[in-house]
Amino acid sequence: MRVLYDEIMNSSIAENIRKHGWQFQYVFDENEELPSFAYSIGFEESYSHPEIMIFGLSKDVMHSLLSNLATDIKSGIVFQPNEKVKEVLSGNFEVMFKRMKTEFQSEYAGTAKDYYQKPFEVLVMLWPDKNNVLPCEQDCQLTVQAEAVKIV
């Protein structure tokens, strides 16, 4: 039964990637004990760019951000790890992309891992608190991204 499910899921993902260049993958905790997160599947296949994962925002906001990032990547922008980027959020707020440690891929990007069946990269996008301090920096007032910091 699991094999059939995987085949159907991979077929659906492949179709979304063929149509749109990528798929939005949303993950949430039914018990609401852990923050939800979302990631792309297809950036690597369509644009030769690492997948991108975002934690702790609403589903709609994460979809919008990933969609905007897909447009940027499709136009040739490459997001590099450990560099602050201003153009992703409105205002002068900066984000930073950090590489996900590969040992967390099965747990956090399992659907992408099942789809690709080969090594791939995931960049976790860290977003700032109201003072433009990132969760990987001292004095950040956000805790909703603690899970994200743990896996980079």
Backbone bond lengths (Angstrom), bond angles and torsions (degrees), N, CA, C in turn:
res aa  C-N    CA-C-N  psi(-1)  N-CA   C-N-CA  omega(-1)  CA-C   N-CA-C  phi
1 M - - - 1.445 - - 1.529 111.27 -
2 R 1.332 116.86 -40.55 1.464 121.07 179.47 1.530 111.18 -61.86
3 V 1.336 117.54 -38.55 1.459 121.76 179.67 1.521 110.28 -62.15
4 L 1.310 117.73 -43.63 1.463 122.42 178.56 1.525 110.37 -62.95
5 Y 1.330 117.01 -44.43 1.469 121.23 178.04 1.523 110.20 -59.58
6 D 1.343 117.88 -46.53 1.461 122.16 179.83 1.523 111.17 -60.47
7 E 1.336 116.97 -41.44 1.461 120.68 179.20 1.524 111.30 -64.04
8 I 1.333 116.63 -43.31 1.469 121.02 178.99 1.526 109.75 -65.43
9 M 1.331 117.35 -45.56 1.464 121.87 -179.85 1.528 110.38 -61.27
10 N 1.334 117.49 -48.36 1.457 120.94 -179.46 1.526 111.51 -63.93
11 S 1.316 117.69 -35.80 1.456 121.43 177.19 1.528 110.50 -64.65
12 S 1.320 116.67 -41.85 1.459 122.16 178.27 1.530 110.93 -65.21
13 I 1.323 116.38 -43.37 1.466 120.79 177.94 1.520 109.90 -62.67
14 A 1.324 117.33 -46.46 1.473 121.73 179.99 1.530 110.57 -59.33
15 E 1.329 116.78 -40.02 1.461 120.70 179.24 1.531 111.20 -65.36
16 N 1.334 117.30 -43.48 1.472 120.79 177.07 1.521 111.73 -63.05
17 I 1.317 116.38 -40.51 1.466 120.12 178.68 1.529 109.74 -65.97
18 R 1.325 116.95 -40.71 1.467 120.06 178.89 1.537 110.39 -63.23
19 K 1.321 117.02 -42.49 1.470 121.46 -177.85 1.524 113.46 -75.78
20 H 1.347 115.75 -43.91 1.465 120.20 -168.76 1.529 114.37 -116.24
21 G 1.322 117.26 -11.02 1.464 120.62 -177.44 1.519 113.16 92.81
22 W 1.323 117.00 -15.02 1.469 120.70 -178.32 1.525 109.20 -167.64
23 Q 1.322 115.07 169.67 1.467 121.89 174.53 1.521 108.89 -125.16
24 F 1.322 116.36 141.96 1.460 123.89 173.28 1.523 108.18 -87.05
25 Q 1.325 116.48 122.27 1.464 121.25 179.74 1.530 108.02 -115.60
26 Y 1.326 116.45 114.72 1.466 122.12 -177.78 1.520 109.21 -105.40
27 V 1.337 116.49 134.60 1.464 121.88 -178.75 1.530 107.87 -128.38
28 F 1.333 115.54 130.65 1.469 118.89 179.72 1.516 109.92 -140.41
29 D 1.303 114.41 157.67 1.461 122.51 177.74 1.528 107.72 -94.72
30 E 1.325 116.59 117.24 1.472 120.52 -179.37 1.524 112.17 -57.52
31 N 1.330 116.79 -29.61 1.466 121.13 -179.80 1.523 112.54 -86.88
32 E 1.317 116.77 -3.64 1.471 123.58 179.63 1.516 113.18 56.99
33 E 1.340 116.41 31.99 1.463 120.51 177.04 1.526 111.32 -90.06
34 L 1.313 116.88 -27.07 1.460 122.29 179.47 1.521 109.14 -116.05
35 P 1.338 117.54 149.22 1.471 119.12 179.19 1.536 110.89 -67.79
36 S 1.301 115.04 147.73 1.458 119.78 175.65 1.528 108.98 -73.62
37 F 1.327 114.42 162.27 1.458 119.84 175.44 1.514 108.89 -150.80
38 A 1.318 115.50 166.90 1.461 121.07 -179.89 1.520 108.28 -144.45
39 Y 1.331 114.32 155.52 1.461 118.39 177.56 1.518 110.34 -151.81
40 S 1.305 113.24 163.04 1.461 120.45 178.07 1.519 109.50 -87.46
41 I 1.316 114.99 150.67 1.456 122.05 165.04 1.525 104.87 -130.06
42 G 1.313 116.41 118.24 1.458 120.26 179.12 1.515 114.37 126.16
43 F 1.331 118.53 -16.88 1.467 119.18 177.69 1.530 109.61 -57.77
44 E 1.324 115.86 -42.56 1.463 120.00 179.94 1.528 110.53 -64.52
45 E 1.308 116.90 -47.40 1.464 121.31 -176.98 1.529 112.15 -68.22
46 S 1.312 117.17 -43.35 1.468 121.13 -174.67 1.521 114.13 -86.12
47 Y 1.325 116.84 -34.88 1.465 120.40 -170.58 1.526 114.31 -124.55
48 S 1.320 117.41 3.84 1.478 121.93 -176.78 1.528 111.10 53.72
49 H 1.309 115.92 41.69 1.467 122.84 -179.94 1.528 107.43 -127.72
50 P 1.333 118.15 144.60 1.473 119.07 176.65 1.531 111.67 -56.73
51 E 1.316 115.46 150.89 1.459 121.03 172.87 1.529 107.72 -63.89
52 I 1.328 117.05 157.89 1.465 121.49 179.99 1.517 108.89 -125.29
53 M 1.334 115.67 136.40 1.462 123.96 -179.25 1.527 108.65 -122.46
54 I 1.331 115.61 140.78 1.470 122.05 179.64 1.529 108.47 -131.66
55 F 1.318 116.92 136.87 1.466 123.47 179.80 1.521 111.91 -112.26
56 G 1.350 115.01 149.96 1.451 122.51 160.39 1.508 118.96 77.74
57 L 1.308 118.63 12.06 1.458 120.66 175.49 1.531 107.97 -113.41
58 S 1.319 116.83 173.35 1.463 119.04 178.22 1.526 109.88 -68.21
59 K 1.311 115.49 157.37 1.462 121.22 -179.76 1.531 110.74 -55.43
60 D 1.318 117.16 -46.10 1.464 120.89 -178.35 1.523 112.24 -63.89
61 V 1.316 116.84 -41.18 1.467 120.50 179.78 1.531 110.18 -66.33
62 M 1.331 116.81 -42.90 1.473 119.22 179.09 1.525 110.48 -64.66
63 H 1.334 117.28 -38.96 1.466 119.66 177.74 1.524 110.53 -63.53
64 S 1.311 116.88 -44.34 1.463 121.61 179.45 1.533 111.18 -61.85
65 L 1.326 116.23 -45.01 1.476 119.59 178.87 1.527 111.19 -62.50
66 L 1.333 117.04 -46.40 1.465 119.75 -179.91 1.524 110.99 -64.63
67 S 1.310 117.47 -37.35 1.460 121.06 177.52 1.531 111.05 -63.56
68 N 1.338 116.31 -44.19 1.473 120.39 177.27 1.524 110.97 -64.75
69 L 1.322 117.01 -39.90 1.466 120.56 177.68 1.528 110.14 -64.35
70 A 1.326 117.45 -39.84 1.467 120.91 177.73 1.527 110.53 -59.69
71 T 1.329 116.52 -42.87 1.468 120.74 178.28 1.527 110.32 -62.15
72 D 1.332 116.57 -44.40 1.469 120.53 178.50 1.525 111.19 -61.59
73 I 1.328 116.04 -46.28 1.467 120.92 -178.14 1.526 110.06 -64.89
74 K 1.315 116.53 -41.56 1.471 120.85 178.76 1.526 111.03 -60.77
75 S 1.329 116.36 -32.63 1.465 120.48 179.89 1.529 112.55 -82.11
76 G 1.344 116.91 -0.93 1.460 119.56 174.54 1.519 115.99 112.48
77 I 1.310 118.22 -4.83 1.465 120.33 178.47 1.529 108.92 -72.53
78 V 1.308 115.79 135.78 1.464 121.42 176.95 1.529 107.69 -118.19
79 F 1.304 116.11 122.73 1.460 120.42 178.25 1.519 108.56 -88.48
80 Q 1.328 115.10 123.33 1.461 122.17 -177.25 1.522 109.75 -97.50
81 P 1.322 116.76 144.29 1.466 119.25 176.85 1.528 111.78 -66.17
82 N 1.323 115.12 147.50 1.460 124.18 172.77 1.528 114.78 66.28
83 E 1.326 116.99 21.03 1.464 120.96 174.91 1.522 108.71 -117.64
84 K 1.332 116.19 135.42 1.461 119.64 176.41 1.529 109.16 -75.16
85 V 1.335 114.60 139.20 1.463 121.13 -178.47 1.525 107.91 -128.66
86 K 1.336 117.17 129.63 1.465 121.57 -178.26 1.522 113.73 -93.36
87 E 1.292 119.56 -25.14 1.462 122.07 -168.46 1.526 114.80 -79.59
88 V 1.316 119.66 -0.05 1.461 121.16 -174.83 1.531 111.66 -84.90
89 L 1.312 117.70 -43.87 1.463 122.75 179.84 1.517 109.78 -104.34
90 S 1.323 116.67 159.17 1.462 119.66 177.01 1.527 110.22 -73.05
91 G 1.305 115.67 163.31 1.459 120.36 -177.33 1.517 110.14 74.78
92 N 1.289 116.55 -158.29 1.466 121.07 179.26 1.518 112.07 -99.03
93 F 1.313 117.04 21.52 1.458 120.32 -179.17 1.522 110.74 -74.50
94 E 1.321 114.75 140.42 1.463 121.15 -178.34 1.524 110.16 -109.67
95 V 1.314 115.07 149.47 1.459 121.21 171.55 1.522 107.32 -119.31
96 M 1.310 115.45 167.34 1.463 120.93 174.69 1.524 107.58 -140.36
97 F 1.310 114.95 139.28 1.455 121.33 175.96 1.521 108.40 -101.52
98 K 1.320 116.34 131.99 1.462 121.14 178.08 1.525 108.38 -127.70
99 R 1.326 115.69 143.90 1.468 120.49 -179.77 1.525 111.13 -69.34
100 M 1.321 115.31 132.09 1.455 119.84 172.84 1.530 107.88 -72.57
101 K 1.317 115.38 136.00 1.460 119.88 174.52 1.529 107.85 -65.28
102 T 1.325 116.31 134.00 1.467 120.29 -174.22 1.524 113.01 -60.53
103 E 1.323 118.16 -26.96 1.467 119.03 -179.14 1.533 112.72 -67.62
104 F 1.346 117.84 -11.51 1.461 121.04 178.77 1.530 112.99 -99.58
105 Q 1.322 118.47 -2.81 1.466 120.48 -176.11 1.522 113.32 -61.12
106 S 1.320 117.74 -43.20 1.469 119.28 -178.89 1.522 111.46 -61.84
107 E 1.320 116.44 -41.59 1.460 120.65 -177.11 1.524 112.91 -74.26
108 Y 1.321 117.60 -39.94 1.457 121.41 -172.98 1.531 114.54 -103.14
109 A 1.310 117.70 -26.67 1.472 121.30 -179.23 1.522 109.95 -128.97
110 G 1.317 115.64 39.91 1.457 121.18 -175.10 1.517 114.07 -61.20
111 T 1.330 117.17 -37.47 1.466 119.35 179.77 1.526 110.17 -65.25
112 A 1.332 116.83 -40.70 1.475 120.41 177.02 1.524 110.25 -66.37
113 K 1.316 116.64 -40.47 1.467 120.16 179.36 1.525 110.54 -62.70
114 D 1.324 116.62 -43.12 1.465 120.94 177.44 1.529 110.89 -63.60
115 Y 1.316 116.62 -38.16 1.461 120.72 -179.05 1.533 111.09 -69.43
116 Y 1.321 117.01 -50.37 1.465 120.25 -174.73 1.532 113.41 -71.63
117 Q 1.311 117.02 -39.39 1.467 120.91 -178.02 1.534 112.37 55.86
118 K 1.330 116.35 29.01 1.464 122.84 177.36 1.524 107.20 -160.35
119 P 1.329 117.71 166.60 1.472 119.27 179.37 1.539 111.99 -60.77
120 F 1.302 115.54 142.13 1.467 122.05 175.21 1.519 107.79 -151.72
121 E 1.320 115.95 165.67 1.459 121.21 -177.97 1.518 111.02 -110.22
122 V 1.330 115.41 148.59 1.459 121.95 173.32 1.520 107.78 -128.11
123 L 1.325 115.77 129.55 1.458 121.53 171.87 1.523 107.92 -103.45
124 V 1.319 116.54 129.08 1.463 121.86 176.81 1.524 107.23 -93.79
125 M 1.325 116.64 124.61 1.459 120.95 179.22 1.521 108.98 -88.24
126 L 1.313 115.92 117.83 1.462 122.07 176.36 1.528 108.00 -97.14
127 W 1.309 116.48 131.57 1.461 121.64 -179.71 1.526 109.41 -114.51
128 P 1.335 117.75 155.34 1.468 121.74 -169.48 1.525 114.56 -87.46
129 D 1.327 113.59 165.64 1.465 119.56 170.75 1.534 107.93 -80.69
130 K 1.315 116.87 -174.99 1.474 120.52 -175.86 1.526 113.30 -65.05
131 N 1.334 116.74 -16.34 1.468 121.06 177.54 1.527 112.26 -97.08
132 N 1.332 116.49 11.77 1.468 123.53 -179.59 1.532 112.78 64.72
133 V 1.332 115.46 31.21 1.463 121.19 176.77 1.530 107.06 -102.18
134 L 1.309 116.40 127.96 1.461 121.76 -178.66 1.520 111.17 -80.82
135 P 1.331 118.42 153.83 1.466 120.52 -177.83 1.525 114.46 -65.68
136 C 1.313 117.69 -13.67 1.468 120.81 176.20 1.525 111.16 -90.84
137 E 1.337 116.76 1.87 1.466 121.84 -179.72 1.525 110.22 -109.71
138 Q 1.317 114.41 155.27 1.465 120.08 179.20 1.521 109.91 -64.78
139 D 1.320 116.59 144.96 1.461 124.80 176.59 1.526 114.85 75.93
140 C 1.321 118.64 12.15 1.457 120.26 174.82 1.525 108.53 -67.27
141 Q 1.329 116.24 135.16 1.459 120.74 -176.97 1.528 113.38 -95.57
142 L 1.327 117.78 5.61 1.463 121.73 179.10 1.517 110.76 -95.53
143 T 1.310 116.47 137.34 1.462 119.77 173.25 1.519 111.46 -116.33
144 V 1.338 117.80 -10.55 1.452 121.87 -176.56 1.536 111.89 -65.05
145 Q 1.328 117.32 -17.57 1.456 121.14 179.30 1.530 113.06 -103.25
146 A 1.306 117.65 14.12 1.469 120.76 179.65 1.525 111.36 -57.27
147 E 1.332 116.07 -38.14 1.455 121.80 177.95 1.525 110.66 -62.27
148 A 1.327 116.53 -41.04 1.463 121.81 179.39 1.529 110.86 -64.36
149 V 1.314 116.53 -44.14 1.472 120.82 -179.43 1.524 110.58 -62.79
150 K 1.324 116.49 -34.04 1.466 121.72 -178.47 1.537 112.13 -63.67
151 I 1.329 118.03 -29.89 1.470 120.46 -171.88 1.537 113.69 -100.02
152 V 1.328 116.83 2.75 1.476 119.82 179.49 1.504 111.15 -108.98
